[in-house]
């Protein structure tokens, strides 16, 4: 019987020792986690907290903390990118506004200091002033449109529309411009009605931007096209040309806010970097997706994808 008591006492002693060591190890782990977390937050690093432990609760705590750190790093990166974007925006906006304003001031000064200027010259200068003022107004409208889209303040109600007619109307809108440039137009629009839930105003603006880009940047290819495709579940509108194309790196960045290149197809407002960004935001707001692929002087295609409404037989 005495051996049983001795064994029991030894078991209790060992259990207490193990408990004390476990408690001590847990305390050390918690101290390390606190110090490491403090260092990460103060140092603004992207580290994770790593602790080798058998304690399940400590492991769960580490999982949650590392998830929070990952989210914090993501938020910090997003904030940094936004901050850089705002700086570029200020620079671009300042440049784009300064140029036409300088022209307006110069032209108005010419009208003021030359009272004997001919009526014909006066009309020419006033026309130039009006043109530059309109340019500034259009630029500001684009900027505020983008701000509304990104803040969710622009209400774009969706309804059932037929893509066939929308495509035809938009290519007809550019008939004179295409004719003046001597471009060939290839249109592939099926006879079968293709319906989607969309917003006509937003879609017209998207197609207007893409077709005008194709005419401007694809003119050297002498041909532009608009295709409408569909299957049982989706519909696609392709706006394409055979011009100089877009470099591979630019294809990944072309829709980013304020991204510009000398040969960028984001031509609106001379490098303001708003045109294709607005196009993408509009597509997102009408539940569509937009993408681009390009091979110089072979084919550059902007594609809008929709969820199709099946035609009832």
Secondary structure, DSSP 8 states (H G I E B T S, - for coil): -HHHHHHHHHHHHHHHHHHHHHHHHHHHHHHHHHHHHHHHHHHT-----------HHHHHHHHHHHHHHHHHHHHHHHHHHHHHHHHHHHHHHHHHHHHHHHHHHHHHHHHHH-TT--HHHHHHHHHHHHHHHHHHHHHHHHHHHHHHHHHT-S----EEEEHHHHHHHHHHHTHHHHHHTT-EEEEE--SS--EEEE-HHHHHHHHHHHHHHHHHHHGGGTEEEEEEEE-SSEEEEEEEE-SS---HHHHHHTTSTT---TT-S--TTTT-S-HHHHHHHHHHHTT-EEEEEEETTTEEEEEEEEEEE----
